[in-house]
C-alpha cells in the first residue's frame, strides 16, 4: 500500500514552505531510540530506493516501515514532500502506531505560519466577547436531533484518532434512529476492496486501530459500508473529485429512497460552502445534486492543535475560558453556535484536552467499551506490542488484519498498556525490525 498515492488527495491543502534539511528530532524516547537504531546501526530495515511510503510489505502490514522511511531518510522525504507535508505524514504515521502525543508534536512542525502579537490579542478579544455560552454533551445532542435528518456528515483530521473515537460513540444511537449506511471517504474504492470484514484491503486509514474499531462496530451493528472516494481522483481536479464523491453518496438514495446515511469524511470534504470560488466541496455538491440539506458537523477546528496556527491559538484560548471535559456542542440561548465564526458547517464539536494514562490517551476507552490492560514482558528487545482479535487472525497470518490496539510505550519495568474489550486476543511482541519475537494468547474478562 502506497501512502503517497492515497494522500495526494489532500496535498493541495498545504502551502509550500522552506525546507529544512536538519535531522528530524523525534519527540519522545521511543522514537528517538528507533531513529538511532535506523540511522546509526544501519540495520537495513527499509529499502531507501522507494520514493513512496509503504505500509504493506509482502502480504503483511508493517506499521513501522513508513517510520523507518521518514525518520531514516528524512532529507530525501523532506525534499520530495516539502516540510509541511513531510511532518503531516510523520504525524499520521505515528498516530497509526498509537503515539498520539507525538502526532500532535509533529503537527506543530507541519505548520510554517506564525501569529503576531496583534493576532493573539484579537483572538483573546474574540473569546472574551463570547457571552452566555453553555455546552451540551455532543453525543447526546446529535443523537437527539438525528431523527430530523436523512444525512448526517461528520469530518476528521487524518492524524487524530480521537475523531474516530467520537464517531464510534455515535454509531449505536444513529443506528437506533434508522441510519443503516456508513459512507466513508477512507474506504478503498478500488475493485479489490473488502467492505464486509476488516482487512488491509478495506482502506489505508482503515488500518489505523481506532478506525478499525469503528468499522468493526459498524459491521457488528448492521451498517452497510459504502466507499465514496473517487477512484480516479489523481486524474481529476479537486472539484471534480468532490463532485464524484457526492454522486457516489447520492446513488445510495437512488437505490434506497428511504435510506438514512452517516457520512464520514476528511477535513473540509463535508463543507456546505466553499472558501474559494474555484472549489466545490463534496457537502456542497451533495446538497446541489439531491436537494437534501445534510447536518454537517466539524470536529477538526476545535481539537488540540486544530488545523493551523490560528485555529490552535483560538482553541487554546477557548479551552482556557471554557474547560470542557467531554466532547461538547457550544450553545447560546439553547441554540448551537459556531464559536469560531466558521459558517461552513452546522455544528462544531469542541473536544477536551487529552488525558493520558501511562502515555496512552484515555479516550482509547471508546465509550467505556474498552479498558486499559497491562501486558508485562521481560524480553529487553521488545519494542512494539500488538493485540489482534483471535477470531480475526485468519490462519497463521494475523499481520494481514488490523490490531485492536498497539503501542511502543512501556514503563521502566517492561509493562505495556493496551486498551481492549472483553475477548480473546493474540499478542504479538516485535523488535525494532518488526520481527516477531514471540506471540501470546490473552483473555480479557
C-alpha positions as a Python dict, from the first residue, in 0.01 Angstrom:
ca = {
    (1, 'X'): (0, 0, 0),
    (2, 'X'): (149, 334, -101),
    (3, 'X'): (70, 622, 128),
    (4, 'X'): (179, 887, -120),
    (5, 'X'): (-86, 777, -367),
    (6, 'X'): (-358, 780, -104),
    (7, 'X'): (-257, 1111, 46),
    (8, 'X'): (-220, 1310, -275),
    (9, 'X'): (-597, 1361, -249),
    (10, 'X'): (-540, 1637, 3),
    (11, 'X'): (-186, 1758, -57),
    (12, 'X'): (-328, 2067, -226),
    (13, 'X'): (-429, 2188, 119),
    (14, 'X'): (-71, 2255, 213),
    (15, 'X'): (140, 2557, 120),
    (16, 'X'): (494, 2506, 4),
    (17, 'X'): (732, 2601, 285),
    (18, 'X'): (1104, 2650, 310),
    (19, 'X'): (1259, 2306, 352),
    (20, 'X'): (1483, 2238, 647),
    (21, 'X'): (1729, 1957, 593),
    (22, 'X'): (1828, 1940, 956),
    (23, 'X'): (1777, 1595, 1102),
    (24, 'X'): (1432, 1542, 1250),
    (25, 'X'): (1440, 1511, 1628),
    (26, 'X'): (1168, 1271, 1749),
    (27, 'X'): (952, 1400, 2035),
    (28, 'X'): (994, 1104, 2274),
    (29, 'X'): (1245, 841, 2381),
    (30, 'X'): (1074, 555, 2198),
    (31, 'X'): (1101, 730, 1864),
    (32, 'X'): (1449, 859, 1944),
    (33, 'X'): (1565, 506, 2010),
    (34, 'X'): (1407, 387, 1687),
    (35, 'X'): (1569, 665, 1484),
    (36, 'X'): (1911, 592, 1636),
    (37, 'X'): (1865, 226, 1552),
    (38, 'X'): (1775, 306, 1191),
    (39, 'X'): (2039, 569, 1122),
    (40, 'X'): (2337, 467, 1336),
    (41, 'X'): (2327, 89, 1336),
    (42, 'X'): (2228, 73, 967),
    (43, 'X'): (2018, -242, 1011),
    (44, 'X'): (1883, -230, 653),
    (45, 'X'): (1527, -229, 778),
    (46, 'X'): (1397, -44, 473),
    (47, 'X'): (1465, -2, 104),
    (48, 'X'): (1590, 355, 56),
    (49, 'X'): (1515, 339, -317),
    (50, 'X'): (1140, 365, -251),
    (51, 'X'): (1002, 709, -338),
    (52, 'X'): (660, 630, -189),
    (53, 'X'): (579, 539, 170),
    (54, 'X'): (484, 176, 226),
    (55, 'X'): (269, 7, 489),
    (56, 'X'): (214, -329, 328),
    (57, 'X'): (530, -531, 277),
    (58, 'X'): (467, -861, 106),
    (59, 'X'): (131, -980, 241),
    (60, 'X'): (150, -811, 579),
    (61, 'X'): (102, -466, 724),
    (62, 'X'): (425, -327, 868),
    (63, 'X'): (332, -34, 1089),
    (64, 'X'): (693, 69, 1148),
    (65, 'X'): (806, 68, 785),
    (66, 'X'): (692, 424, 700),
    (67, 'X'): (851, 539, 1028),
    (68, 'X'): (1179, 383, 911),
    (69, 'X'): (1147, 571, 584),
    (70, 'X'): (1051, 910, 725),
    (71, 'X'): (1300, 913, 1014),
    (72, 'X'): (1572, 713, 842),
    (73, 'X'): (1576, 909, 517),
    (74, 'X'): (1438, 1243, 630),
    (75, 'X'): (1643, 1454, 388),
    (76, 'X'): (1502, 1274, 87),
    (77, 'X'): (1142, 1288, 201),
    (78, 'X'): (1166, 1648, 321),
    (79, 'X'): (1282, 1731, -31),
    (80, 'X'): (1021, 1515, -205),
    (81, 'X'): (721, 1621, 3),
    (82, 'X'): (816, 1970, 136),
    (83, 'X'): (836, 2028, 511),
    (84, 'X'): (463, 2081, 587),
    (85, 'X'): (361, 1761, 407),
    (86, 'X'): (656, 1565, 549),
    (87, 'X'): (567, 1648, 909),
    (88, 'X'): (199, 1590, 845),
    (89, 'X'): (283, 1242, 716),
    (90, 'X'): (502, 1180, 1020),
    (91, 'X'): (211, 1289, 1239),
    (92, 'X'): (-24, 1045, 1067),
    (93, 'X'): (230, 764, 1071),
    (94, 'X'): (299, 773, 1445),
    (95, 'X'): (-74, 804, 1518),
    (96, 'X'): (-119, 466, 1349),
    (97, 'X'): (124, 312, 1599),
    (98, 'X'): (-68, 459, 1892),
    (99, 'X'): (158, 756, 1967),
    (100, 'X'): (-92, 1041, 1985),
    (101, 'X'): (132, 1284, 2175),
    (102, 'X'): (399, 1259, 1903),
    (103, 'X'): (132, 1304, 1637),
    (104, 'X'): (43, 1638, 1794),
    (105, 'X'): (407, 1742, 1820),
    (106, 'X'): (477, 1665, 1455),
    (107, 'X'): (164, 1853, 1354),
    (108, 'X'): (313, 2165, 1513),
    (109, 'X'): (610, 2132, 1279),
    (110, 'X'): (381, 2092, 978),
    (111, 'X'): (250, 2446, 1020),
    (112, 'X'): (502, 2703, 899),
    (113, 'X'): (290, 3008, 984),
    (114, 'X'): (337, 3214, 1298),
    (115, 'X'): (87, 3452, 1453),
    (116, 'X'): (178, 3805, 1552),
    (117, 'X'): (112, 3955, 1894),
    (118, 'X'): (-169, 4156, 1736),
    (119, 'X'): (-336, 3838, 1610),
    (120, 'X'): (-309, 3674, 1952),
    (121, 'X'): (-471, 3979, 2109),
    (122, 'X'): (-750, 3969, 1850),
    (123, 'X'): (-816, 3604, 1932),
    (124, 'X'): (-823, 3680, 2302),
    (125, 'X'): (-1067, 3964, 2239),
    (126, 'X'): (-1292, 3736, 2031),
    (127, 'X'): (-1304, 3481, 2312),
    (128, 'X'): (-1387, 3744, 2570),
    (129, 'X'): (-1674, 3870, 2353),
    (130, 'X'): (-1845, 3530, 2363),
    (131, 'X'): (-2139, 3558, 2601),
    (132, 'X'): (-2388, 3317, 2757),
    (133, 'X'): (-2206, 3011, 2624),
    (134, 'X'): (-2324, 2677, 2755),
    (135, 'X'): (-2217, 2333, 2645),
    (136, 'X'): (-2424, 2026, 2562),
    (137, 'X'): (-2285, 1676, 2551),
    (138, 'X'): (-2212, 1635, 2178),
    (139, 'X'): (-2314, 1270, 2154),
    (140, 'X'): (-2648, 1332, 2327),
    (141, 'X'): (-2718, 1649, 2130),
    (142, 'X'): (-2651, 1490, 1791),
    (143, 'X'): (-2847, 1180, 1885),
    (144, 'X'): (-3143, 1397, 1989),
    (145, 'X'): (-3165, 1591, 1661),
    (146, 'X'): (-3069, 1298, 1434),
    (147, 'X'): (-3431, 1197, 1355),
    (148, 'X'): (-3473, 1530, 1173),
    (149, 'X'): (-3214, 1438, 908),
    (150, 'X'): (-3170, 1183, 632),
    (151, 'X'): (-2799, 1252, 603),
    (152, 'X'): (-2550, 1338, 878),
    (153, 'X'): (-2193, 1429, 783),
    (154, 'X'): (-1902, 1431, 1025),
    (155, 'X'): (-1539, 1508, 947),
    (156, 'X'): (-1200, 1414, 1086),
    (157, 'X'): (-834, 1510, 1077),
    (158, 'X'): (-632, 1220, 937),
    (159, 'X'): (-375, 1230, 1218),
    (160, 'X'): (-624, 1240, 1508),
    (161, 'X'): (-783, 907, 1604),
    (162, 'X'): (-974, 1098, 1874),
    (163, 'X'): (-1212, 1200, 1594),
    (164, 'X'): (-1274, 834, 1508),
    (165, 'X'): (-1333, 765, 1876),
    (166, 'X'): (-1609, 1027, 1873),
    (167, 'X'): (-1759, 888, 1551),
    (168, 'X'): (-1752, 546, 1717),
    (169, 'X'): (-1957, 686, 2008),
    (170, 'X'): (-2236, 791, 1767),
    (171, 'X'): (-2284, 461, 1585),
    (172, 'X'): (-2523, 294, 1830),
    (173, 'X'): (-2755, 593, 1865),
    (174, 'X'): (-2766, 666, 1492),
    (175, 'X'): (-2842, 303, 1412),
    (176, 'X'): (-3129, 314, 1662),
    (177, 'X'): (-3259, 621, 1477),
    (178, 'X'): (-3269, 443, 1144),
    (179, 'X'): (-2927, 508, 993),
    (180, 'X'): (-2817, 197, 802),
    (181, 'X'): (-2542, 324, 571),
    (182, 'X'): (-2195, 434, 675),
    (183, 'X'): (-2031, 611, 380),
    (184, 'X'): (-1662, 674, 445),
    (185, 'X'): (-1407, 866, 243),
    (186, 'X'): (-1132, 643, 387),
    (187, 'X'): (-1267, 321, 236),
    (188, 'X'): (-1096, 160, -60),
    (189, 'X'): (-1290, 246, -382),
    (190, 'X'): (-1093, 2, -599),
    (191, 'X'): (-1217, -338, -727),
    (192, 'X'): (-1009, -524, -465),
    (193, 'X'): (-1195, -351, -177),
    (194, 'X'): (-1308, -553, 126),
    (195, 'X'): (-1610, -392, 290),
    (196, 'X'): (-1775, -686, 467),
    (197, 'X'): (-1483, -750, 702),
    (198, 'X'): (-1181, -552, 811),
    (199, 'X'): (-850, -619, 636),
    (200, 'X'): (-580, -400, 484),
    (201, 'X'): (-792, -401, 168),
    (202, 'X'): (-1069, -212, 347),
    (203, 'X'): (-875, 113, 307),
    (204, 'X'): (-550, 281, 404),
    (205, 'X'): (-682, 481, 700),
    (206, 'X'): (-899, 185, 800),
    (207, 'X'): (-576, 15, 914),
    (208, 'X'): (-537, 269, 1194),
    (209, 'X'): (-658, 75, 1503),
    (210, 'X'): (-927, 320, 1622),
    (211, 'X'): (-1064, 342, 1267),
    (212, 'X'): (-1061, -36, 1266),
    (213, 'X'): (-1267, -45, 1585),
    (214, 'X'): (-1515, 200, 1433),
    (215, 'X'): (-1556, -20, 1125),
    (216, 'X'): (-1587, -338, 1332),
    (217, 'X'): (-1863, -186, 1543),
    (218, 'X'): (-2047, -56, 1236),
    (219, 'X'): (-2043, -401, 1075),
    (220, 'X'): (-2149, -567, 1400),
    (221, 'X'): (-2444, -329, 1433),
    (222, 'X'): (-2556, -391, 1075),
    (223, 'X'): (-2439, -85, 885),
    (224, 'X'): (-2360, -124, 518),
    (225, 'X'): (-2022, 28, 438),
    (226, 'X'): (-2002, 249, 129),
    (227, 'X'): (-1676, 369, -26),
    (228, 'X'): (-1748, 709, -179),
    (229, 'X'): (-1396, 820, -273),
    (230, 'X'): (-1338, 895, -641),
    (231, 'X'): (-1125, 601, -768),
    (232, 'X'): (-967, 829, -1031),
    (233, 'X'): (-908, 1123, -801),
    (234, 'X'): (-549, 1173, -911),
    (235, 'X'): (-667, 1244, -1266),
    (236, 'X'): (-935, 1494, -1159),
    (237, 'X'): (-944, 1843, -1017),
    (238, 'X'): (-1046, 1887, -654),
    (239, 'X'): (-1396, 1998, -756),
    (240, 'X'): (-1435, 1707, -997),
    (241, 'X'): (-1322, 1465, -727),
    (242, 'X'): (-1561, 1601, -463),
    (243, 'X'): (-1849, 1612, -712),
    (244, 'X'): (-1795, 1246, -798),
    (245, 'X'): (-1790, 1171, -426),
    (246, 'X'): (-2125, 1347, -389),
    (247, 'X'): (-2270, 1146, -679),
    (248, 'X'): (-2148, 824, -518),
    (249, 'X'): (-2331, 907, -196),
    (250, 'X'): (-2642, 1016, -387),
    (251, 'X'): (-2651, 673, -554),
    (252, 'X'): (-2741, 523, -217),
    (253, 'X'): (-3062, 726, -218),
    (254, 'X'): (-3137, 632, -578),
    (255, 'X'): (-3120, 265, -484),
    (256, 'X'): (-3289, 309, -146),
    (257, 'X'): (-3502, 628, -132),
    (258, 'X'): (-3576, 573, 239),
    (259, 'X'): (-3207, 542, 329),
    (260, 'X'): (-3056, 735, 617),
    (261, 'X'): (-2683, 785, 574),
    (262, 'X'): (-2398, 862, 813),
    (263, 'X'): (-2116, 1016, 609),
    (264, 'X'): (-1762, 1030, 748),
    (265, 'X'): (-1511, 1243, 555),
    (266, 'X'): (-1186, 1430, 598),
    (267, 'X'): (-1139, 1796, 688),
    (268, 'X'): (-1338, 2031, 457),
    (269, 'X'): (-1474, 1745, 248),
    (270, 'X'): (-1817, 1778, 411),
    (271, 'X'): (-1839, 2160, 399),
    (272, 'X'): (-2166, 2309, 274),
    (273, 'X'): (-1992, 2620, 142),
    (274, 'X'): (-1665, 2695, -27),
    (275, 'X'): (-1389, 2926, 85),
    (276, 'X'): (-1268, 2979, -274),
    (277, 'X'): (-1464, 3041, -595),
    (278, 'X'): (-1288, 2762, -784),
    (279, 'X'): (-1363, 2475, -545),
    (280, 'X'): (-1690, 2298, -459),
    (281, 'X'): (-1657, 2062, -162),
    (282, 'X'): (-1845, 1733, -151),
    (283, 'X'): (-2102, 1850, 108),
    (284, 'X'): (-2194, 2148, -107),
    (285, 'X'): (-2211, 1934, -424),
    (286, 'X'): (-2428, 1674, -250),
    (287, 'X'): (-2675, 1942, -143),
    (288, 'X'): (-2698, 2073, -501),
    (289, 'X'): (-2740, 1728, -656),
    (290, 'X'): (-3000, 1589, -416),
    (291, 'X'): (-3174, 1895, -273),
    (292, 'X'): (-3114, 1740, 71),
    (293, 'X'): (-2971, 1965, 341),
    (294, 'X'): (-2741, 1741, 547),
    (295, 'X'): (-2648, 1801, 907),
    (296, 'X'): (-2278, 1885, 881),
    (297, 'X'): (-2058, 1858, 1189),
    (298, 'X'): (-1699, 1978, 1216),
    (299, 'X'): (-1467, 1842, 1485),
    (300, 'X'): (-1133, 1946, 1334),
    (301, 'X'): (-1123, 2317, 1421),
    (302, 'X'): (-1181, 2279, 1795),
    (303, 'X'): (-943, 1996, 1881),
    (304, 'X'): (-590, 2013, 2022),
    (305, 'X'): (-359, 2175, 1765),
    (306, 'X'): (-666, 2242, 1546),
    (307, 'X'): (-587, 2262, 1173),
    (308, 'X'): (-348, 2559, 1163),
    (309, 'X'): (-186, 2821, 1386),
    (310, 'X'): (-489, 3050, 1412),
    (311, 'X'): (-716, 2758, 1500),
    (312, 'X'): (-471, 2629, 1760),
    (313, 'X'): (-449, 2969, 1927),
    (314, 'X'): (-828, 3003, 1924),
    (315, 'X'): (-874, 2653, 2068),
    (316, 'X'): (-619, 2713, 2344),
    (317, 'X'): (-782, 3042, 2445),
    (318, 'X'): (-1132, 2894, 2431),
    (319, 'X'): (-1045, 2589, 2640),
    (320, 'X'): (-879, 2811, 2897),
    (321, 'X'): (-1206, 3001, 2938),
    (322, 'X'): (-1438, 2701, 2888),
    (323, 'X'): (-1254, 2388, 3008),
    (324, 'X'): (-1494, 2119, 2881),
    (325, 'X'): (-1431, 1761, 2993),
    (326, 'X'): (-1629, 1578, 2725),
    (327, 'X'): (-1690, 1638, 2350),
    (328, 'X'): (-1936, 1928, 2353),
    (329, 'X'): (-2158, 2146, 2136),
    (330, 'X'): (-2147, 2521, 2224),
    (331, 'X'): (-2491, 2673, 2272),
    (332, 'X'): (-2625, 3023, 2312),
    (333, 'X'): (-2987, 3053, 2426),
    (334, 'X'): (-3015, 2675, 2375),
    (335, 'X'): (-2921, 2706, 2008),
    (336, 'X'): (-2593, 2578, 1862),
    (337, 'X'): (-2340, 2846, 1784),
    (338, 'X'): (-2020, 2823, 1585),
    (339, 'X'): (-1780, 2993, 1821),
    (340, 'X'): (-1506, 3023, 1557),
    (341, 'X'): (-1733, 3215, 1320),
    (342, 'X'): (-1685, 2942, 1060),
    (343, 'X'): (-2003, 2918, 850),
    (344, 'X'): (-1904, 2603, 658),
    (345, 'X'): (-2081, 2361, 893),
    (346, 'X'): (-2398, 2339, 1101),
    (347, 'X'): (-2235, 2225, 1425),
    (348, 'X'): (-1895, 2243, 1591),
    (349, 'X'): (-1773, 1979, 1835),
    (350, 'X'): (-1532, 2107, 2097),
    (351, 'X'): (-1301, 1831, 2219),
    (352, 'X'): (-1139, 1846, 2562),
    (353, 'X'): (-765, 1822, 2605),
    (354, 'X'): (-640, 1467, 2609),
    (355, 'X'): (-576, 1297, 2940),
    (356, 'X'): (-305, 1028, 2930),
    (357, 'X'): (-274, 707, 3128),
    (358, 'X'): (75, 560, 3101),
    (359, 'X'): (127, 764, 2782),
    (360, 'X'): (-197, 636, 2628),
    (361, 'X'): (-499, 867, 2569),
    (362, 'X'): (-791, 773, 2791),
    (363, 'X'): (-1034, 827, 2501),
    (364, 'X'): (-900, 497, 2368),
    (365, 'X'): (-1156, 350, 2608),
    (366, 'X'): (-1412, 411, 2328),
    (367, 'X'): (-1726, 492, 2525),
    (368, 'X'): (-1611, 263, 2809),
    (369, 'X'): (-1625, -43, 2586),
    (370, 'X'): (-1251, -88, 2633),
    (371, 'X'): (-1032, -69, 2940),
    (372, 'X'): (-657, -45, 2998),
    (373, 'X'): (-485, -382, 3021),
    (374, 'X'): (-127, -418, 3143),
    (375, 'X'): (95, -653, 2946),
    (376, 'X'): (430, -744, 3100),
    (377, 'X'): (734, -869, 2911),
    (378, 'X'): (1084, -947, 3033),
    (379, 'X'): (1246, -951, 2690),
    (380, 'X'): (1460, -639, 2654),
    (381, 'X'): (1440, -647, 2276),
    (382, 'X'): (1066, -588, 2272),
    (383, 'X'): (973, -257, 2109),
    (384, 'X'): (615, -286, 1983),
    (385, 'X'): (326, -480, 2135),
    (386, 'X'): (15, -550, 1926),
    (387, 'X'): (-316, -709, 2023),
    (388, 'X'): (-511, -889, 1749),
    (389, 'X'): (-856, -1038, 1787),
    (390, 'X'): (-816, -1413, 1790),
    (391, 'X'): (-1128, -1463, 1576),
    (392, 'X'): (-990, -1229, 1309),
    (393, 'X'): (-642, -1373, 1282),
    (394, 'X'): (-702, -1567, 965),
    (395, 'X'): (-496, -1883, 982),
    (396, 'X'): (-141, -1808, 1090),
    (397, 'X'): (-118, -1457, 943),
    (398, 'X'): (-265, -1205, 1190),
    (399, 'X'): (-45, -939, 1031),
    (400, 'X'): (-287, -920, 738),
    (401, 'X'): (-560, -779, 960),
    (402, 'X'): (-579, -471, 1182),
    (403, 'X'): (-481, -482, 1550),
    (404, 'X'): (-732, -378, 1814),
    (405, 'X'): (-456, -169, 1970),
    (406, 'X'): (-79, -134, 1964),
    (407, 'X'): (186, 67, 2142),
    (408, 'X'): (562, 108, 2180),
    (409, 'X'): (534, 286, 2516),
    (410, 'X'): (643, 83, 2816),
    (411, 'X'): (716, 164, 3177),
    (412, 'X'): (1059, 101, 3319),
    (413, 'X'): (964, -250, 3428),
    (414, 'X'): (861, -360, 3078),
    (415, 'X'): (485, -311, 3116),
    (416, 'X'): (284, -203, 2810),
    (417, 'X'): (-70, -62, 2835),
    (418, 'X'): (-326, -163, 2574),
    (419, 'X'): (-693, -64, 2556),
    (420, 'X'): (-902, -376, 2491),
    (421, 'X'): (-1258, -505, 2503),
    (422, 'X'): (-1351, -832, 2665),
    (423, 'X'): (-1246, -1118, 2445),
    (424, 'X'): (-966, -1342, 2322),
    (425, 'X'): (-655, -1191, 2168),
    (426, 'X'): (-326, -1288, 2011),
    (427, 'X'): (-47, -1064, 2134),
    (428, 'X'): (249, -1013, 1902),
    (429, 'X'): (574, -887, 2052),
    (430, 'X'): (805, -727, 1796),
    (431, 'X'): (1153, -578, 1799),
    (432, 'X'): (1263, -260, 1622),
    (433, 'X'): (1300, -451, 1295),
    (434, 'X'): (932, -550, 1320),
    (435, 'X'): (1035, -912, 1362),
    (436, 'X'): (803, -1127, 1571),
    (437, 'X'): (993, -1234, 1882),
    (438, 'X'): (705, -1434, 2022),
    (439, 'X'): (326, -1447, 2047),
    (440, 'X'): (97, -1495, 2342),
    (441, 'X'): (-273, -1565, 2389),
    (442, 'X'): (-463, -1329, 2615),
    (443, 'X'): (-815, -1340, 2755),
    (444, 'X'): (-963, -1012, 2876),
    (445, 'X'): (-1255, -1055, 3114),
}
